[in-house]
Amino acid sequence: MAYIQISNINGTPPFQFYVCDYGGNNCELVQTEYDPIYWPINVYVPSTFYGIQSFMLKIIDSNLCETMTIYNCPTPTQTPTNTPTPTPTPTS
């Protein structure tokens, strides 16, 4: 399960956390923090956003102030596969 760790937030609680596509569309409410006492807060990314290159985390406080941050996901690299070396065929 992937998550984003938030160390602090400016604004007035409660805070609503949305994960959106890169353009800020297709947002999904993932969490609401009414009075964050313990830091950091882990905001879990829904599985519908797994495998995409980047997404937006949008935080809205009780005054409807929005904070948006774009996150770029690392692109997995393929591990090289060992190829067996062919054995020479003896000639007669």
Phi, psi and chi 1 to 4 in degrees:
 res  aa     phi    psi   chi1   chi2   chi3   chi4
   1 MET       -  125.3 -168.2  176.5  -89.1      -
   2 ALA   -89.3  145.3      -      -      -      -
   3 TYR  -147.6  162.6   66.1   89.9      -      -
   4 ILE  -113.4  132.8  -58.5  165.8      -      -
   5 GLN   -99.1  122.5 -163.3  169.6   66.8      -
   6 ILE  -103.0  124.6  -53.0  -66.5      -      -
   7 SER   -87.6  -33.9  -61.2      -      -      -
   8 ASN  -161.9  161.3   61.6   18.5      -      -
   9 ILE  -138.6  138.0  -57.3  172.5      -      -
  10 ASN   -97.9  136.6  -68.1  -37.0      -      -
  11 GLY   139.4 -171.3      -      -      -      -
  12 THR  -114.4  123.2  -53.6      -      -      -
  13 PRO   -66.3  158.1    5.5   -3.8      -      -
  14 PRO   -79.4  157.3   27.2  -31.8      -      -
  15 PHE  -111.0  134.6  -60.0   99.3      -      -
  16 GLN  -108.1  132.8  -66.4  179.5  -35.3      -
  17 PHE  -109.7  124.7  -64.1   87.1      -      -
  18 TYR  -119.5  143.5  -67.6   85.1      -      -
  19 VAL  -110.4  128.4  174.8      -      -      -
  20 CYS  -128.4  166.8  -49.5      -      -      -
  21 ASP   -71.2  175.7   64.5   14.4      -      -
  22 TYR   -54.8  -36.4 -179.7   81.5      -      -
  23 GLY   -83.4   -1.0      -      -      -      -
  24 GLY    87.6   11.7      -      -      -      -
  25 ASN  -101.8  177.3  -57.0  -53.3      -      -
  26 ASN    49.4   51.5  -57.3  -45.6      -      -
  27 CYS   -82.5  146.3  -63.8      -      -      -
  28 GLU  -129.7  120.8 -168.7  171.4  -33.8      -
  29 LEU   -67.9  122.4  175.9   64.8      -      -
  30 VAL  -112.7  -19.3  -67.9      -      -      -
  31 GLN  -168.9  148.8 -169.6  169.4  -32.9      -
  32 THR  -128.7  130.0  -60.3      -      -      -
  33 GLU  -112.2  116.3  -70.0  -70.0  -28.0      -
  34 TYR   -81.4  -39.1  -68.0   95.2      -      -
  35 ASP  -155.2   80.9 -167.7   12.8      -      -
  36 PRO   -61.6  117.8    6.3   -6.9      -      -
  37 ILE  -104.7  -40.5  -62.5  170.9      -      -
  38 TYR  -102.0  128.3  -57.5  104.6      -      -
  39 TRP  -114.4  150.6  -63.4   94.9      -      -
  40 PRO   -78.4  165.5   29.0  -32.5      -      -
  41 ILE  -102.3  133.5  -63.6  171.0      -      -
  42 ASN   -98.5  122.0  -67.6  -30.6      -      -
  43 VAL  -107.1  116.2  177.2      -      -      -
  44 TYR   -83.6  136.8  -68.6   92.0      -      -
  45 VAL   -88.4  126.5  177.7      -      -      -
  46 PRO   -62.6  150.2  -12.8   22.3      -      -
  47 SER   -62.9  -20.6   60.4      -      -      -
  48 THR   -64.9  -16.6   52.6      -      -      -
  49 PHE  -101.9    2.4  -70.0   90.7      -      -
  50 TYR   -68.3  140.7  -71.0   -0.1      -      -
  51 GLY    86.9   -2.1      -      -      -      -
  52 ILE   -89.3  160.7   62.0  172.9      -      -
  53 GLN   -77.9  -34.6  -69.5 -177.7  -23.8      -
  54 SER  -155.5  155.2   56.6      -      -      -
  55 PHE  -148.5  169.6   63.1   90.3      -      -
  56 MET  -115.0  137.1  176.7 -172.9  -65.0      -
  57 LEU  -103.1  122.0  175.9   66.7      -      -
  58 LYS  -114.9  129.0  178.8  167.3   43.5  172.4
  59 ILE  -117.3  127.7  -56.1  170.7      -      -
  60 ILE  -119.9  127.2  -57.2  175.5      -      -
  61 ASP   -94.0 -177.1   75.6   -3.9      -      -
  62 SER   -68.8  -16.6   64.7      -      -      -
  63 ASN   -91.2    8.0  -64.8  -39.0      -      -
  64 LEU    65.8   22.3  -58.5  178.8      -      -
  65 CYS   -78.8  133.3  -67.0      -      -      -
  66 GLU  -109.9  139.0  -65.1 -176.3    7.9      -
  67 THR  -123.8  129.9  -57.3      -      -      -
  68 MET  -126.0  136.7  -66.0  164.9  -85.3      -
  69 THR  -135.2  133.0  -54.4      -      -      -
  70 ILE   -92.0  134.6  -60.3  -69.2      -      -
  71 TYR  -117.1  130.1  -71.6   87.8      -      -
  72 ASN  -100.0  129.7  -65.9  -48.3      -      -
  73 CYS   -90.1  140.8  -55.0      -      -      -
  74 PRO   -66.7  141.8   19.9  -26.2      -      -
  75 THR   -87.0  124.5  -54.2      -      -      -
  76 PRO   -66.0  141.2   19.3  -24.3      -      -
  77 THR  -106.2  145.7   55.3      -      -      -
  78 GLN   -76.8  140.0  -69.5 -169.0   -9.1      -
  79 THR   -82.1  133.2  -52.4      -      -      -
  80 PRO   -61.8  141.8   -0.4    1.7      -      -
  81 THR   -99.3  131.5  -54.8      -      -      -
  82 ASN   -67.5  132.4  -69.3  -24.9      -      -
  83 THR  -106.8  125.3  -53.6      -      -      -
  84 PRO   -64.4  141.6   17.1  -22.3      -      -
  85 THR   -80.0  128.7  -54.8      -      -      -
  86 PRO   -65.4  141.1    8.5   -9.8      -      -
  87 THR   -84.9  128.9  -51.5      -      -      -
  88 PRO   -63.5  141.6    1.8   -0.2      -      -
  89 THR   -88.0  126.9  -53.5      -      -      -
  90 PRO   -66.0  144.3   10.8  -12.3      -      -
  91 THR  -105.3  148.5   56.6      -      -      -
  92 SER  -103.7      -    3.6      -      -      -
